[in-house]
Amino acid sequence: MCSTTFKRIAILGSTGSIGQSALAVIDAHADRLQVAGLAAGGNAERLAEQIERYRPRVVALASGEAVDRLRRIGSFPAVTVAEAGPEGLLTVASQPDVDIVLCASAGTDALEAVLAAIDCGTTIALANKEILVMAGGIVMEAARRRGVLVLPVDSEHNAIHQCLHARRPSEVKRLVLTASGGPFRGRQPSELAHVSAADALKHPTWRMGRKITVDSATLMNKGLEVIEAHWLFGARADQIDVVIHPQSVVHSMVELVDGSWIAQLGVTDMRLPIQYAFSYPERWASPLPPLDLARAGTLEFEQPDTEAFPCLRLAYRALEAARSLPVVLNAANEVAVARFLAGGLGFTAIAAIIERTMDAHQPAEVSTLAEVRSVDRWAREYSQDVAREVESKI
């Protein structure tokens, strides 16, 4: 690990919204944090700007075409451009003197990279839900075996982490994740059939990537968080609840066995949970404006509508069945959301495709990466077939 006073950070997904927020945190604490490596998807132009500013030792991109564009932009002395694709993620994540790997890449491509970083003994700051939904048992067992911290960056799990600090499991009755409700909160099922991708991408309180914003609109984002909370905190499905909180001021809560509640409140800015993960176990002053409770006004809480938004119900079903069903849920959701964003599917078809794929699957044990990847491939192929069938009838 790094022997200087700096914490060295590798970011998987550096050109996305979380990656850019992480770099802003590094800017704010340049006397404590350094960039060691950056991995991006296809945005070679933005990565080139980041290389000029932060001078990482290693960078990676998702495709050879993106790597070619990066090299055409300019030469970067002392910066190694790793092999494209998953191998590049592995190279960036497994540098021997990195203190923290922030996993902010979308989807499950970084799963092997996260495991490689854990094997190196590197702390994981996890902003990617799909990693634990797909392979939570494998990842958390590897972290336990190596004594590696997995620190949640998602605002809700980060809040739970803070609420649980120094508490014994016997003190905790349940975890309560808050959800904004997304852009369609309060709408009836019949009103959702014809909403567009542009409508779904208008999140009322958070700025996020396209896929996660649609997941928020369907409440699948919260469903994935329920599964993630199970792995992060060792809670059963019946110990994890969701409440709609449209103001997004209370980021999540814990109910204790004596009836007391502990909540974490803060401004709606991802720099706050990222800084918490980078500074842990210390707390550093933040450049963000403080939360003004008087200005925030009334804080509302309500039960989620799983009739209008069945994805949350499907996620609980997957968690309760365990084994391979969460892998199927995640894969089918990624396929359905991608086709919705491409304009081929209606909004309500997302949940229908996921449910049909889950119904067609017989849950089985998945104790190895090969087994996880096999189920993932089957679910993607099956859900693509279902999606094509649905689209042909439109």
URPE-V316208 format. One record per residue. RES is the residue in one small letter. PHI is phi in radians with two decimals (none if undefined). PSI is psi in radians with two decimals (none if undefined). NEAR is the number of other C-alpha atoms within 12 Angstrom. Layout:
RES;PHI;PSI;NEAR
RES;PHI;PSI;NEAR
This chain:
m;none;2.90;20
c;-1.13;2.33;20
s;-1.68;-0.10;11
t;-1.46;-3.12;14
t;-1.40;-0.14;13
f;-1.50;2.57;23
k;-1.62;2.24;29
r;-1.68;2.23;38
i;-2.00;2.31;49
a;-1.93;2.31;52
i;-2.03;2.09;57
l;-1.68;1.91;55
g;1.78;0.76;46
s;-1.28;-0.38;46
t;-1.65;-0.09;35
g;-1.42;-3.12;34
s;-1.12;-0.74;31
i;-1.19;-0.75;39
g;-1.05;-0.73;42
q;-1.18;-0.64;32
s;-1.13;-0.67;29
a;-1.10;-0.71;45
l;-1.17;-0.57;40
a;-1.13;-0.66;30
v;-1.13;-0.72;34
i;-1.10;-0.70;33
d;-1.03;-0.74;22
a;-1.23;-0.35;23
h;-2.27;0.88;24
a;-1.14;-0.29;19
d;-1.47;-0.08;16
r;-2.20;-0.41;23
l;-2.19;2.50;30
q;-2.34;2.62;36
v;-1.55;2.17;45
a;-1.77;-0.58;39
g;-2.78;2.62;46
l;-2.35;2.34;57
a;-2.22;2.35;57
a;-2.26;3.02;47
g;-1.44;-1.73;37
g;-2.03;0.05;27
n;-1.50;1.34;27
a;-1.14;-0.58;35
e;-1.15;-0.79;23
r;-1.22;-0.65;27
l;-1.08;-0.68;42
a;-1.04;-0.72;35
e;-1.10;-0.71;21
q;-1.16;-0.66;36
i;-1.08;-0.78;36
e;-1.05;-0.66;23
r;-1.42;-0.72;18
y;-1.89;-0.26;30
r;0.88;0.97;24
p;-1.19;2.76;35
r;-1.32;-0.62;32
v;-2.32;2.41;38
v;-2.34;2.81;48
a;-2.61;2.70;46
l;-2.31;2.85;43
a;-1.33;-0.42;37
s;-2.40;2.75;25
g;-1.12;-0.61;22
e;-1.09;-0.73;19
a;-1.17;-0.66;29
v;-1.08;-0.73;32
d;-1.06;-0.73;24
r;-1.13;-0.70;21
l;-1.05;-0.75;34
r;-1.22;-0.51;25
r;-1.26;-0.50;14
i;-1.13;-0.68;19
g;2.98;3.03;18
s;-1.71;2.60;17
f;-2.25;1.55;24
p;-1.00;2.46;14
a;1.22;0.14;13
v;-1.95;2.13;25
t;-1.51;2.20;28
v;-1.66;1.95;38
a;-1.31;2.95;34
e;-1.02;2.52;24
a;-1.23;2.73;28
g;1.48;-2.76;29
p;-0.99;-0.56;30
e;-1.10;-0.62;27
g;-1.16;-0.71;35
l;-1.03;-0.75;45
l;-1.05;-0.76;39
t;-1.10;-0.80;37
v;-1.14;-0.72;48
a;-1.33;-0.44;50
s;-1.83;0.35;39
q;-1.05;2.42;38
p;-1.24;-0.41;29
d;-1.93;0.37;28
v;-1.43;2.38;37
d;-1.54;-0.70;40
i;-2.40;2.30;46
v;-1.84;2.06;57
l;-1.60;2.02;51
c;-1.67;1.77;53
a;-2.13;0.21;48
s;-1.34;2.63;43
a;-1.39;2.71;32
g;1.26;-2.71;33
t;-2.02;0.20;35
d;-1.08;-0.46;30
a;-1.57;0.11;43
l;-1.00;-0.88;38
e;-1.13;-0.61;33
a;-1.14;-0.70;36
v;-1.10;-0.76;51
l;-1.13;-0.63;39
a;-1.15;-0.72;31
a;-1.12;-0.71;43
i;-1.08;-0.74;39
d;-1.08;-0.49;28
c;-1.41;-0.09;29
g;1.46;0.32;30
t;-1.58;2.37;37
t;-1.08;2.43;41
i;-1.88;2.17;45
a;-1.79;1.97;44
l;-1.85;1.98;47
a;-1.93;0.14;46
n;-1.97;2.02;43
k;-1.26;-0.63;44
e;-1.10;-0.51;45
i;-1.02;-0.85;44
l;-1.39;-0.53;39
v;-1.10;-0.70;45
m;-1.39;-0.70;50
a;-2.53;0.78;42
g;-1.04;-0.73;43
g;-1.11;-0.74;31
i;-1.18;-0.79;29
v;-1.16;-0.83;39
m;-1.24;-0.56;33
e;-1.17;-0.70;24
a;-1.10;-0.71;28
a;-1.14;-0.72;28
r;-1.11;-0.74;21
r;-1.10;-0.64;16
r;-1.67;-0.05;20
g;1.19;0.62;18
v;-1.73;2.39;27
l;-1.36;2.37;32
v;-2.00;1.85;43
l;-1.77;2.14;40
p;-1.31;2.39;41
v;-1.84;-0.46;42
d;-0.80;2.35;46
s;-1.03;-0.64;44
e;-1.23;-0.82;45
h;-1.26;-0.56;47
n;-1.08;-0.70;43
a;-1.11;-0.78;37
i;-1.07;-0.74;43
h;-0.98;-0.75;37
q;-1.20;-0.70;32
c;-1.17;-0.52;32
l;-1.54;-0.07;31
h;-0.93;2.13;20
a;1.18;0.27;13
r;-1.73;2.49;19
r;-1.38;2.56;14
p;-0.97;-0.57;20
s;-1.16;-0.29;15
e;-1.45;-0.27;21
v;-1.73;2.20;30
k;-1.57;-0.87;26
r;-2.78;2.76;35
l;-1.79;2.43;42
v;-2.18;1.93;42
l;-1.56;2.34;47
t;-1.65;2.61;45
a;-2.34;2.45;46
s;-1.18;-0.46;41
g;1.65;-0.20;43
g;1.22;-3.02;38
p;-1.29;-0.23;29
f;-1.95;0.31;37
r;-0.97;2.32;29
g;1.56;-0.13;23
r;-1.42;2.61;21
q;-1.44;2.74;17
p;-0.92;-0.69;22
s;-1.14;-0.41;15
e;-1.44;-0.19;17
l;-1.68;-0.17;27
a;-1.10;-0.52;23
h;-2.06;0.29;21
v;-1.26;2.62;28
s;-1.73;2.95;24
a;-1.08;-0.67;33
a;-1.07;-0.69;19
d;-1.12;-0.76;23
a;-1.16;-0.45;34
l;-1.49;0.02;30
k;-1.63;1.29;24
h;-1.24;2.40;31
p;-1.30;-0.41;24
t;-2.29;-0.42;24
w;-2.05;2.58;32
r;-1.77;2.04;24
m;-2.46;3.07;31
g;-1.19;2.91;26
r;-1.10;-0.82;28
k;-1.13;-0.81;35
i;-1.19;-0.51;41
t;-1.20;-0.70;34
v;-1.16;-0.71;43
d;-1.02;-0.63;45
s;-1.16;-0.66;39
a;-1.16;-0.60;46
t;-1.53;-0.16;53
l;1.24;0.11;45
m;-1.12;-0.57;44
n;-0.96;-0.75;44
k;-1.25;-0.60;47
g;-1.10;-0.77;45
l;-1.09;-0.62;47
e;-1.17;-0.59;50
v;-1.07;-0.80;50
i;-1.14;-0.74;50
e;-1.08;-0.71;47
a;-1.09;-0.62;42
h;-0.99;-0.81;37
w;-1.34;-0.65;35
l;-1.22;-0.67;39
f;-2.07;0.03;35
g;1.20;0.47;26
a;-1.65;2.53;26
r;-1.34;2.87;25
a;-1.00;-0.68;30
d;-1.35;-0.01;20
q;-1.81;0.08;27
i;-2.13;2.06;38
d;-2.04;2.83;33
v;-2.21;2.35;41
v;-2.22;2.54;32
i;-1.45;2.24;31
h;-2.40;1.55;30
p;-1.10;-0.39;31
q;-1.34;-0.31;30
s;0.94;0.67;35
v;-1.68;-0.77;36
v;-1.51;2.01;37
h;-1.49;-0.43;43
s;3.09;2.99;42
m;-2.50;2.82;36
v;-2.25;2.27;39
e;-1.71;2.25;27
l;-1.64;2.85;23
v;-1.13;-0.38;18
d;-1.54;0.08;13
g;1.67;-0.11;12
s;-1.30;2.66;15
w;-2.12;2.40;21
i;-2.06;2.20;29
a;-2.19;2.64;28
q;-1.96;2.19;31
l;-2.05;2.65;31
g;-3.11;2.99;29
v;-1.17;2.72;27
t;-1.50;1.38;30
d;-2.56;2.13;32
m;-1.18;-0.23;35
r;-1.10;-0.47;36
l;-1.19;-0.94;38
p;-1.17;-0.53;41
i;-1.12;-0.79;44
q;-1.08;-0.67;41
y;-1.02;-0.79;30
a;-1.18;-0.68;41
f;-1.24;-0.56;43
s;-1.61;-0.31;30
y;-0.92;2.38;26
p;-1.56;0.11;16
e;-1.44;2.95;11
r;-2.18;2.32;15
w;-1.95;2.65;22
a;-1.07;2.52;15
s;-1.93;2.48;24
p;-1.36;-0.09;17
l;-1.26;2.63;20
p;-1.14;2.53;13
p;-1.25;2.76;18
l;-1.21;2.26;20
d;-1.83;1.71;14
l;-1.13;-0.67;15
a;-1.10;-0.67;10
r;-1.28;-0.54;12
a;-1.08;-0.57;19
g;1.30;-2.48;12
t;-1.25;2.37;14
l;-1.88;2.14;20
e;-1.87;2.60;19
f;-2.44;2.39;23
e;-2.63;2.84;20
q;-1.32;2.49;23
p;-1.22;2.59;33
d;-1.68;1.71;25
t;-1.44;-0.09;28
e;-1.35;-0.80;21
a;-1.30;-0.52;27
f;-2.23;1.30;40
p;-1.24;-0.18;31
c;-1.06;-0.59;43
l;-1.13;-0.75;39
r;-1.07;-0.72;32
l;-1.12;-0.62;40
a;-1.17;-0.73;43
y;-1.08;-0.71;35
r;-1.04;-0.76;29
a;-1.13;-0.73;37
l;-1.14;-0.74;38
e;-1.17;-0.63;23
a;-1.30;-0.52;25
a;1.03;-2.61;30
r;0.87;-2.18;30
s;-1.58;-0.11;37
l;-1.16;-0.63;39
p;-1.06;-0.57;49
v;-1.09;-0.76;49
v;-1.13;-0.81;48
l;-0.94;-0.88;53
n;-1.13;-0.81;50
a;-1.11;-0.81;40
a;-1.11;-0.65;47
n;-1.12;-0.77;50
e;-1.05;-0.74;39
v;-1.12;-0.85;37
a;-1.14;-0.72;46
v;-1.14;-0.73;45
a;-1.04;-0.72;30
r;-1.28;-0.56;29
f;-1.12;-0.80;37
l;-1.13;-0.52;27
a;-1.38;-0.13;18
g;1.63;0.10;20
g;-1.51;-0.48;25
l;-2.04;2.66;33
g;-1.41;2.85;32
f;-1.05;-0.81;41
t;-1.24;-0.30;35
a;-1.22;-0.36;39
i;-1.01;-0.96;45
a;-1.12;-0.65;45
a;-1.10;-0.72;31
i;-1.17;-0.73;43
i;-1.07;-0.80;44
e;-1.14;-0.72;35
r;-1.12;-0.66;27
t;-1.19;-0.72;38
m;-1.10;-0.72;36
d;-1.09;-0.55;22
a;-1.45;-0.08;19
h;-1.84;2.39;27
q;-1.73;1.93;20
p;-0.99;2.43;26
a;-2.44;2.84;19
e;-1.18;2.44;22
v;-2.28;1.63;25
s;-1.86;-0.05;22
t;-2.26;2.78;22
l;-1.08;-0.64;24
a;-1.07;-0.71;17
e;-1.17;-0.72;21
v;-1.07;-0.84;36
r;-1.13;-0.60;26
s;-1.13;-0.82;22
v;-1.11;-0.72;35
d;-1.03;-0.78;37
r;-1.10;-0.77;23
w;-1.05;-0.79;27
a;-1.14;-0.67;40
r;-1.15;-0.77;31
e;-1.13;-0.78;22
y;-1.14;-0.79;30
s;-1.19;-0.56;39
q;-1.09;-0.74;31
d;-1.09;-0.76;22
v;-1.11;-0.74;30
a;-1.09;-0.75;37
r;-1.08;-0.68;21
e;-1.11;-0.76;18
v;-1.13;-0.76;23
e;-1.13;-0.57;21
s;-1.18;-0.32;11
k;-1.67;-0.07;12
i;-1.36;none;14
